[in-house]
């Protein structure tokens, strides 16, 4: 697959992040409008009823600040996923939500765990590790950008602040790493120069023929002998001039 085919913009790059943002904001505004609290639909570890939060908890947020902090990273990372890994993006998103929620259900404290931050850690971890594993220069550059912008997120996979589900963050981080290892992605083939190909022959290279064995430039002589070649002039009579001359 060529770079032009691989790095091709699609509607999913805009539609999926937009739907995700609209979903979490709509649910939060519904809570405010109807004076309800949906925290009980979050992940509650090691209880049967808490399993429903695996897929529902990413849409529930406890405050405007919590929602705002998740909005921009979710939009940016989701758009990056669907642009750079569009063929596997839906699988990564589905399994990322499921496995990160399941890990949170297994290791979490006895409390309701809510918010899209677990998904954000899945995306950040997957994009970073997948780019490094691919060794493809554009995807590696994307990994470095993710580290530069969201590298500070790493601290929150540890219990450094009360009121934050570090278990959900850790579950998302581990899930992203696992998905980067086990979900295969088709990487575009980089363009190769002639000297990188296996059948490359130095003796047939026109550029190298301009240098001797010591690396000194040697003027390449033309095989054609212009001095002894007879000069020949060819005239072309246009039809329009011919017709005018006959009038």
C-alpha positions in Angstrom: 0.0 0.0 0.0 1.3 3.4 -1.0 1.5 6.4 1.3 -1.2 8.2 -0.7 -3.6 5.3 -0.2 -2.8 4.8 3.5 -2.8 8.5 4.7 -6.2 9.2 3.1 -8.7 11.5 4.7 -12.2 10.0 5.4 -15.4 11.3 7.0 -14.8 9.1 10.0 -11.9 11.4 11.1 -14.5 14.1 11.8 -17.8 12.2 12.3 -16.6 9.7 15.0 -14.9 12.3 17.3 -17.9 14.6 16.8 -20.4 11.9 17.8 -18.3 11.0 20.9 -18.2 14.6 22.1 -21.9 15.2 21.4 -22.7 12.0 23.3 -20.9 12.8 26.5 -22.1 16.4 26.5 -25.7 15.5 25.8 -25.8 13.0 28.7 -24.3 15.5 31.1 -26.8 18.2 30.1 -29.6 15.7 30.5 -28.4 15.1 34.1 -28.5 18.8 34.7 -31.9 19.4 33.0 -33.8 16.5 34.7 -31.8 16.6 38.0 -30.7 13.0 37.8 -27.5 11.3 38.7 -26.2 8.5 36.5 -23.1 7.6 38.5 -24.7 4.3 39.5 -24.2 3.3 35.8 -20.5 3.5 36.2 -18.1 0.6 36.8 -18.5 -0.8 40.3 -15.7 -3.3 40.8 -16.3 -7.0 41.4 -20.1 -6.8 41.4 -22.4 -8.2 38.8 -24.4 -5.0 38.6 -21.2 -3.1 38.1 -20.4 -4.8 34.8 -22.9 -2.6 32.9 -20.5 0.3 33.5 -17.9 -1.2 31.2 -19.7 0.3 28.2 -21.7 3.0 30.0 -19.1 4.7 32.2 -17.2 6.5 29.4 -20.4 8.6 28.8 -20.9 9.7 32.4 -19.0 12.6 34.1 -19.2 14.0 37.5 -18.7 17.7 36.8 -18.2 20.3 34.1 -14.5 20.4 34.8 -14.3 16.6 34.5 -16.1 16.7 31.2 -14.1 19.6 29.8 -10.8 17.9 30.7 -11.8 14.8 28.7 -13.4 16.6 25.7 -10.3 17.9 23.9 -8.0 14.8 24.4 -10.9 12.5 23.3 -11.5 14.5 20.2 -7.9 14.8 19.2 -6.9 11.2 19.9 -10.0 9.7 18.3 -9.4 11.8 15.1 -5.8 10.7 15.1 -6.8 7.0 15.5 -9.2 7.1 12.6 -6.8 9.0 10.3 -3.6 7.0 10.9 -5.2 3.6 11.7 -8.6 3.8 10.0 -8.7 0.1 9.0 -8.4 -1.1 12.6 -9.8 2.0 14.4 -13.2 0.5 15.2 -11.6 -2.7 16.6 -9.2 -0.7 18.7 -12.1 1.5 20.0 -14.4 -1.5 20.8 -11.8 -3.6 22.5 -10.2 -0.6 24.2 -13.5 0.3 25.9 -14.3 -3.3 26.8 -10.9 -4.4 28.2 -10.1 -1.1 30.0 -13.5 -1.3 31.7 -13.0 -4.9 32.6 -9.6 -4.2 34.1 -11.1 -1.4 36.1 -13.8 -3.8 37.3 -11.1 -6.2 38.4 -8.6 -4.0 40.1 -10.7 -0.9 41.1 -11.6 0.3 44.5 -15.2 -0.2 45.8 -16.6 2.9 44.2 -18.3 4.0 41.0 -15.7 4.7 38.3 -17.0 7.0 35.6 -15.6 9.2 32.8 -14.0 8.8 29.3 -10.4 9.1 30.7 -9.9 5.4 30.5 -10.6 5.5 26.8 -8.3 8.4 26.5 -5.5 6.4 28.1 -6.3 3.5 25.7 -5.9 5.8 22.7 -2.8 7.6 23.9 -1.1 4.3 24.8 -2.1 2.6 21.6 -1.0 5.4 19.3 2.3 5.8 21.1 3.3 2.1 21.2 2.0 1.3 17.8 4.0 4.1 16.2 7.1 3.0 18.0 6.6 -0.7 17.0 5.9 0.1 13.4 9.2 2.0 13.0 7.6 4.0 10.2 8.8 7.6 10.3 5.4 9.3 10.2 3.8 7.0 12.8 6.9 7.4 15.0 6.6 11.2 14.7 2.9 10.9 15.8 4.0 8.9 18.8 6.5 11.7 19.8 3.8 14.3 19.4 1.5 12.3 21.7 4.3 12.1 24.3 4.9 15.8 24.0 1.3 16.8 24.4 0.0 14.1 26.7 3.1 12.8 28.4 2.0 14.2 31.8 -0.9 11.7 31.7 1.5 9.0 32.8 1.6 10.3 36.4 -2.2 9.6 36.8 -1.9 5.8 36.4 -0.6 6.0 40.0 -2.7 7.0 43.0 -1.3 10.6 43.2 -4.6 12.4 43.8 -7.8 11.6 45.6 -11.0 11.5 43.6 -9.3 10.3 40.4 -9.8 6.7 39.1 -6.2 5.8 38.7 -7.3 2.2 38.2 -9.2 3.2 35.1 -6.2 5.1 33.8 -3.9 2.2 34.5 -6.4 -0.2 32.8 -6.6 2.0 29.8 -2.8 2.3 29.5 -2.2 -1.4 29.8 -5.0 -2.1 27.3 -3.6 0.3 24.8 -0.2 -1.5 25.0 -1.8 -4.9 24.5 -3.8 -3.7 21.5 -0.7 -2.2 20.0 1.0 -5.6 20.3 -1.8 -7.9 19.2 -3.8 -5.9 16.6 -1.9 -5.9 13.4 -2.0 -2.9 11.2 -1.0 -2.6 7.5 1.9 -0.1 7.3 2.6 1.7 4.0 5.7 0.8 2.2 8.3 3.6 2.3 9.6 4.7 -1.0 13.0 3.2 -1.8 15.8 4.8 -3.8 17.6 2.9 -6.5 20.6 2.4 -4.2 18.4 0.8 -1.6 17.1 -2.0 -3.8 18.6 -5.5 -3.8 19.3 -5.6 -7.5 21.2 -2.3 -7.4 24.4 -2.3 -9.5 27.0 0.5 -8.9 28.6 0.1 -12.2 25.4 1.0 -14.1 24.7 4.1 -11.9 25.2 7.1 -14.2 25.9 9.4 -11.2 28.7 7.2 -9.8 30.2 6.9 -13.3 31.2 10.6 -12.9 33.7 9.7 -10.2 36.9 7.6 -10.3 37.9 4.9 -7.7 39.3 7.7 -5.4 36.1 9.7 -5.4 37.4 12.4 -7.7 35.0 14.0 -10.2 35.7 12.9 -13.8 34.1 14.7 -16.7 32.0 12.3 -18.6 32.8 12.4 -22.3 30.1 12.1 -24.8 30.6 9.3 -27.3 29.2 11.4 -30.1 31.8 13.2 -32.3 30.3 16.6 -33.1 33.4 17.9 -34.8 33.5 15.5 -37.6 29.7 15.3 -38.0 28.4 17.1 -41.1 26.0 19.9 -40.5 22.5 19.3 -42.0 19.8 21.9 -42.1 16.2 20.8 -42.7 13.5 23.3 -43.8 9.8 22.8 -43.1 7.4 24.7 -45.4 4.1 25.5 -43.7 1.0 25.0 -45.7 -0.3 28.5 -44.9 2.8 30.1 -46.4 2.6 27.9 -49.4 -1.0 28.9 -50.1 -0.2 32.6 -49.7 2.7 32.3 -52.1 0.3 30.8 -54.8 -2.2 33.8 -54.6 
